């Protein structure tokens, strides 16, 4: 599209993107927005202090398209902070999110806005295509059953929390990418929780639902979710950290429920938090067993066995067998990852 074209002063959609070291994928993401059948958009990319060529790629695209704006973070601040900067700069009637390694179907914005406005919705979500690599076409497995989404029609908090379990992966509604009415977000003061490096989007959706506003949904898929090897939500080394931030997110929701006197919701969130903590503690115990670290095994064994008694036989086998290269009798002092308490304190600071 030529930079000589003129566009309305107030765009229909503000697409916001947080980008960090994404120079291998961001050009494709940008092009998917430029190829939209709805041309009345702005794209605000916030470079979260990348150390690669991400800013250069975005700047090059912005030179030929005035609808693209590049903002730069002075220090790495995380996706929530970067998206909040983009939100503050947004001028569109609707806000849509695009990750720097994902892309849109060409008709996505047009169809999403049409559906949301027909329903007079403040938030509307579509389905997601799941991608196993960078070269697949926009086809293949879906995150959710399309007929189920059509029958459901809209999400409430109960359905959202029911799906948002630690083992559900992209089958959790926390992975949706709704468009949201900007005036609605501004009126309620909705922003991303900047203390969460993971789960910041699902935390926002849960708070929207806590306000009593549903997220309407449809079965058509217009968002292309790239499950690339480097994605923070796919990296096995980050799984424990993800669980810790999920716990911090839930604690943030619990704190807000208590502050607003929603006692029934608080009880539900406490139960939800125990489920998350159970997965976190079981995974810590399993990691300790893989390392043959007696110190870590004994640290996490009480909680891990309480949540998963079936793992007892594996604990006994590891404790009695050991390995020549790292006998279990030689405890390791090496521990990684934030504790749940540390992340809850981080959540309280938001």
C-alpha positions in Angstrom: 0.0 0.0 0.0 1.4 3.4 -0.9 2.3 5.9 1.8 0.6 8.6 -0.4 -2.9 7.3 0.5 -4.9 9.2 3.2 -6.7 7.5 6.0 -9.2 8.7 8.6 -7.8 10.5 11.6 -9.5 8.0 13.9 -9.0 4.5 12.7 -11.5 1.7 13.2 -8.9 -0.6 14.7 -5.7 -0.1 16.6 -3.5 -3.2 16.3 -1.0 -3.3 19.2 2.1 -5.4 19.2 4.8 -6.0 21.8 8.0 -7.2 20.1 11.2 -8.5 21.6 14.0 -10.0 19.4 11.5 -11.0 16.7 13.4 -9.9 13.5 12.9 -13.4 12.0 9.1 -13.3 12.3 7.9 -9.7 12.7 8.0 -8.8 8.9 5.4 -11.6 8.3 3.3 -10.3 11.1 3.4 -6.8 9.8 2.5 -7.9 6.3 -0.5 -9.8 7.6 -1.9 -6.5 8.9 -1.0 -4.6 5.8 -2.9 -7.3 3.8 -6.2 -6.8 5.6 -9.4 -6.2 3.6 -10.3 -3.6 6.2 -7.8 -0.8 5.5 -8.8 1.6 8.2 -6.3 0.5 10.9 -3.2 1.7 12.7 -0.5 -0.7 13.9 1.5 0.3 17.0 4.6 -1.8 17.5 6.5 -1.4 20.8 10.0 -2.7 20.6 10.8 -4.1 24.1 14.5 -3.1 24.0 15.4 -5.8 21.4 19.0 -6.7 20.8 18.5 -7.9 17.2 17.1 -6.2 14.1 13.5 -6.0 15.2 13.3 -2.2 15.3 15.0 -1.9 11.9 12.5 -4.3 10.3 9.5 -2.3 11.7 11.1 1.0 10.9 11.5 0.0 7.3 7.8 -1.0 7.0 6.7 2.2 8.7 8.7 4.3 6.1 6.3 3.0 3.4 3.1 2.9 5.4 2.0 5.8 7.7 -0.4 3.5 9.5 2.6 1.8 11.2 4.1 3.4 14.3 7.2 2.2 16.1 7.8 3.0 19.8 10.8 1.9 21.7 11.2 0.9 25.4 14.3 2.3 27.1 14.8 -0.9 29.0 13.3 -4.4 28.6 10.1 -4.3 30.6 8.0 -7.3 29.5 5.0 -7.8 27.2 2.5 -6.3 29.6 4.4 -3.0 29.9 5.0 -2.8 26.2 1.3 -3.4 25.4 0.3 -0.8 27.9 2.5 1.8 26.1 0.8 0.8 22.9 -2.7 1.1 24.5 -1.9 4.6 25.7 -1.0 5.6 22.1 -4.0 3.8 20.5 -6.6 6.0 18.8 -8.9 3.4 17.2 -12.4 2.5 18.2 -11.3 -1.1 18.6 -8.1 -2.6 20.0 -6.7 -5.9 18.5 -3.6 -7.7 19.7 -1.0 -9.4 17.4 2.1 -11.1 18.7 5.3 -10.5 16.8 5.6 -14.1 15.8 1.9 -14.6 14.8 -0.3 -13.3 11.9 -3.8 -12.6 10.8 -6.1 -14.0 8.1 -6.6 -11.2 5.5 -10.3 -10.9 6.4 -9.8 -11.0 10.2 -10.3 -7.4 11.2 -13.2 -6.8 8.9 -15.0 -9.9 10.1 -14.2 -9.3 13.7 -15.4 -5.7 13.8 -18.6 -6.6 11.8 -19.4 -9.4 14.2 -18.7 -7.4 17.4 -20.7 -4.4 16.2 -23.6 -6.6 15.2 -23.7 -8.0 18.7 -23.0 -4.6 20.4 -20.2 -6.4 22.2 -17.4 -4.8 24.1 -15.1 -7.8 23.4 -15.3 -10.4 20.7 -13.0 -13.4 20.1 -12.5 -15.8 17.1 -10.8 -19.2 16.9 -7.1 -19.8 16.4 -5.2 -21.8 13.9 -2.3 -23.7 15.4 1.0 -23.8 13.5 3.8 -26.2 14.0 6.4 -24.2 12.0 7.0 -21.0 10.1 6.2 -22.3 6.6 2.7 -23.8 7.0 -0.3 -22.2 5.3 -3.2 -20.9 7.3 -4.9 -24.3 7.8 -4.7 -27.2 10.1 -5.7 -27.8 13.7 -7.8 -25.3 15.5 -7.4 -24.4 19.2 -11.1 -24.9 19.8 -13.9 -26.8 18.2 -15.7 -24.4 15.9 -19.2 -25.7 16.6 -18.6 -25.5 20.3 -17.7 -21.8 20.1 -20.7 -21.1 17.9 -23.0 -22.8 20.4 -21.3 -21.1 23.3 -21.8 -17.7 21.8 -20.0 -15.9 24.7 -17.7 -16.6 27.5 -18.4 -15.9 31.2 -16.0 -16.2 34.1 -17.0 -19.7 35.1 -16.4 -21.1 31.6 -13.1 -19.2 31.3 -11.7 -20.5 34.6 -12.9 -24.0 33.9 -10.8 -24.0 30.7 -7.8 -22.1 32.1 -6.2 -25.1 33.8 -2.4 -25.5 33.8 -2.4 -28.6 31.6 -4.8 -27.3 29.0 -2.3 -25.5 26.9 -3.8 -23.6 23.9 -7.2 -25.3 24.7 -7.4 -22.7 27.5 -9.5 -19.7 26.7 -6.6 -17.7 28.1 -5.1 -18.0 24.6 -7.9 -16.2 22.8 -7.1 -12.9 21.0 -10.3 -10.8 21.2 -10.8 -7.4 19.8 -11.9 -5.0 22.6 -13.7 -1.7 22.4 -11.1 1.0 23.4 -13.6 3.2 25.1 -14.7 0.2 27.2 -11.1 -0.5 28.3 -10.5 3.2 29.1 -13.8 3.6 31.0 -12.9 0.6 33.3 -9.2 1.4 33.5 -8.3 -2.0 32.1 -4.6 -2.4 31.5 -2.2 -5.3 31.4 -0.6 -6.4 34.7 3.0 -5.4 34.1 4.4 -7.7 36.8 3.3 -10.8 34.8 5.8 -11.9 32.2 3.4 -14.7 31.3 -0.4 -14.9 31.6 -0.7 -11.1 31.3 -3.3 -11.5 28.6 -5.4 -14.2 30.3 -5.3 -12.1 33.5 -6.8 -9.1 31.6 -9.5 -11.3 30.0 -10.4 -12.6 33.5 -10.7 -9.1 34.9 -12.9 -8.1 32.0 -15.2 -11.1 32.8 -15.1 -10.3 36.5 -16.6 -6.9 35.7 -19.7 -8.8 34.4 -18.9 -8.1 30.7 -18.9 -11.3 28.6 -16.5 -12.0 25.8 -18.5 -12.9 22.7 -17.1 -15.6 20.5 -17.5 -17.3 17.1 -16.1 -20.4 15.5 -14.4 -18.8 12.5 -10.6 -18.8 12.8 -8.7 -15.7 11.8 -5.7 -15.7 14.1 -2.6 -17.7 13.2 -0.8 -18.8 16.3 2.8 -19.8 15.7 3.9 -22.5 18.1 7.6 -21.9 17.3 10.5 -23.4 19.2 11.5 -20.0 20.7 8.1 -19.0 21.9 8.1 -18.3 25.7 4.9 -20.4 26.1 6.4 -23.4 24.3 9.9 -23.5 25.7 10.1 -26.4 28.1 12.7 -24.7 30.2 10.1 -22.0 31.0 7.3 -24.3 32.1 8.0 -23.9 35.8 8.2 -20.2 35.5 4.9 -20.2 33.5 3.2 -22.1 36.3 4.6 -19.6 38.9 3.3 -16.6 37.0 -0.1 -18.4 36.5 -0.2 -18.6 40.3 0.7 -15.0 40.6 -2.0 -14.0 38.1 -4.6 -16.0 40.0 -3.5 -14.4 43.3 -3.9 -11.0 41.6 -7.5 -11.9 40.6 -8.2 -13.2 44.2 -6.9 -10.0 45.7 -9.2 -8.0 43.4 -12.2 -10.2 44.2 -11.7 -9.7 47.9 -11.3 -6.0 47.5 -14.7 -5.8 45.8 -16.5 -8.1 48.2 -17.0 -11.0 45.7 -16.7 -13.8 48.3 -18.1 -16.6 46.1 -15.7 -15.7 43.3 -12.8 -15.5 45.9 -13.6 -19.1 47.0 -13.6 -20.2 43.4 -10.3 -18.5 42.8 -8.8 -20.1 45.9 -9.7 -23.5 44.5 -8.3 -22.6 41.1 -5.1 -21.4 42.8 -4.7 -24.7 44.5 -5.0 -26.5 41.2 -2.2 -24.3 39.7 0.0 -24.8 42.8 -0.5 -28.5 42.6 0.9 -28.6 39.0 3.7 -26.3 40.0 4.7 -28.4 43.0 4.4 -31.7 41.1 6.6 -30.4 38.3 9.2 -29.2 40.8 9.3 -32.7 42.3 9.6 -34.3 38.9 12.4 -32.0 38.0 14.2 -32.8 41.2 13.9 -36.5 40.4 15.3 -36.0 37.0 18.3 -34.2 38.5 18.7 -36.8 41.2 18.9 -34.0 43.7 18.1 -35.3 47.1 17.9 -31.8 48.6 15.3 -30.7 46.0 13.4 -34.0 46.3 13.0 -33.7 50.0 12.1 -30.0 49.6 9.2 -30.6 47.2 8.2 -34.2 48.2 5.5 -33.4 50.8 3.5 -31.1 48.5 4.2 -33.1 45.4 3.1 -36.4 47.0 0.1 -34.8 48.5 -1.2 -33.7 45.1 0.0 -36.8 43.2 0.4 -39.9 45.4 0.9 -42.0 42.3 4.4 -40.5 42.0 5.6 -42.2 45.2 7.0 -45.3 43.5 9.1 -43.1 41.2 10.4 -41.2 44.2 11.4 -44.4 46.0 13.0 -45.8 42.8 15.1 -42.7 42.3 16.1 -42.4 46.0 17.3 -46.0 46.2 18.9 -46.3 42.8 20.9 -43.1 42.0 23.1 -42.8 39.0 26.9 -43.2 38.9 27.4 -39.7 37.4 25.3 -38.0 40.0 24.4 -40.2 42.9 21.3 -39.1 44.7 23.1 -39.2 48.0 25.1 -36.1 47.0 22.5 -33.3 47.3 22.6 -30.4 44.8 22.2 -26.9 46.1 21.2 -25.7 42.6 17.6 -24.3 42.5 16.0 -22.3 39.8 12.8 -20.4 39.3 10.8 -17.9 41.4 8.8 -19.2 44.3 5.0 -18.8 44.4 5.5 -16.4 47.3 7.9 -14.2 45.4 5.6 -14.0 42.4 2.6 -13.2 44.6 4.6 -10.3 46.1 5.4 -9.2 42.6 1.7 -9.3 41.8 0.9 -7.2 44.9 3.2 -4.5 43.6 1.2 -4.0 40.4 
